[in-house]
Amino acid sequence: MPDWTIFNDCFPRSTIKMGDADGFVEVGWWFLVAEWKHGKSVSLRNGQRRALKRFGDRPGRDAVLCLRGTPEDLQWLVFDGGVPDGWQDVSLEDVKTWVKRWADDADADPHPSASPTAQPGAPAVPGSRKTLPSRW
């Protein structure tokens, strides 16, 4: 696992630190971030939980899937715009069904930035000041 502490001095406060996610995927410019803790007694650190929740609270299809335990004995917490009820027992098949549904929905309704007419340097979203990188 990389040592992200080498970037600690890049941020304005010592409480801000680089984190990592165990996985992510993009479908139609929508993002799913996954974090997996390998023990059911392990929880998200406060800063990590806040950051993942904020990412999953963004409007649209961006979501965060947090898992803990083993594939045979699993719990999940999902941030997808709603307020999760805390860690819930779940089967691996139910997680895979949720991920497939998320991917199918994202593929069927891509983000406006995924438009084939989107041009580098043009607004990524109409009315937005964000632009597409010119080298992409």
For each residue, the residues with C-beta under 8 A, 3 or more apart:
1: 20
2: 20
3: 6
4: 7 8 17 18 19 20
5: 8 17 18
6: 3
7: 4 10 11 17 18
8: 4 5 11 14 17 18
9:
10: 7
11: 7 8 14 16 17
12: 16
13: 16
14: 8 11
15: 47
16: 11 12 13
17: 4 5 7 8 11 47
18: 4 5 7 8
19: 4 47 48 51
20: 1 2 4
21: 24 33 34 35
22: 34 35 36
23: 33 34 36
24: 21 31 32 33 34
25: 31 32 34 103
26: 29 30 31 32
27: 30 32 102 103 106 107 110
28: 61 106 107 109 110 111 114
29: 26 110 111 113 114
30: 26 27 60 61 62 106 110 111
31: 24 25 26 62 63
32: 24 25 26 27 62 63 64 65 99 102 103 106
33: 21 23 24 52 55 56 63 64 65
34: 21 22 23 24 25 64 65 66 67
35: 21 22 44 48 52 64 65 66 67
36: 22 23 66 67 68
37: 42 43 44 66 67 68 69
38: 42 68 69 70
39: 42 68 69
40: 68 69 73 75 87
41:
42: 37 38 39 68
43: 37 49 68 87
44: 35 37 48 49 52 66 77
45: 48 49
46: 49 50
47: 15 17 19 50 51
48: 19 35 44 45 51 52
49: 43 44 45 46 52 53
50: 46 47 53 54
51: 19 47 48 54 55
52: 33 35 44 48 49 55 56 64 66 79
53: 49 50 56 57 64 79
54: 50 51 57 58
55: 33 51 52 58 62 64 79
56: 33 52 53 62 63 64 78 79 80 81
57: 53 54 79 81
58: 54 55 62 81
59: 81
60: 30 111
61: 28 30 102 105 106 109 111
62: 30 31 32 55 56 58 80
63: 31 32 33 56 78 79 80 81 102
64: 32 33 34 35 52 53 55 56 78 79 80
65: 32 33 34 35 76 78 95 98 99
66: 34 35 36 37 44 52 76 77 78 79
67: 34 35 36 37 74 75 76 95
68: 36 37 38 39 40 42 43 74 75 76 87
69: 37 38 39 40 73 74 75
70: 38 73 74
71: 74 92
72: 92
73: 40 69 70
74: 67 68 69 70 71 89 90 91 92 95
75: 40 67 68 69 87 88 89 90
76: 65 66 67 68 87 88 90 95
77: 44 66 84 86 87 88
78: 56 63 64 65 66 82 84 98
79: 52 53 55 56 57 63 64 66 84
80: 56 62 63 64 102
81: 56 57 58 59 63
82: 78
83:
84: 77 78 79 88
85: 88
86: 77
87: 40 43 68 75 76 77
88: 75 76 77 84 85
89: 74 75
90: 74 75 76 94 95
91: 74 94 95
92: 71 72 74 95 96
93: 96 97
94: 90 91 97 98
95: 65 67 74 76 90 91 92 98 99
96: 92 93 99 100
97: 93 94 100 101
98: 65 78 94 95 101 102
99: 32 65 95 96 102 103
100: 96 97 103 104
101: 97 98 104 105
102: 27 32 61 63 80 98 99 105 106
103: 25 27 32 99 100 106 107
104: 100 101 107 108
105: 61 101 102 108 109
106: 27 28 30 32 61 102 103 109 110
107: 27 28 103 104 110
108: 104 105
109: 28 61 105 106
110: 27 28 29 30 106 107 114 115
111: 28 29 30 60 61 114 125
112: 115 118 124 125 126
113: 29 118 124 125 132
114: 28 29 110 111 118
115: 110 112 118
116:
117:
118: 112 113 114 115 122 124 132
119: 122 132
120: 131 132 133 134 135 136
121: 131 132 134
122: 118 119 131 132
123: 126 127 128 129 130 131
124: 112 113 118 128 130 131 132
125: 111 112 113 128 130
126: 112 123
127: 123
128: 123 124 125
129: 123
130: 123 124 125
131: 120 121 122 123 124
132: 113 118 119 120 121 122 124 136
133: 120 136
134: 120 121
135: 120
136: 120 132 133
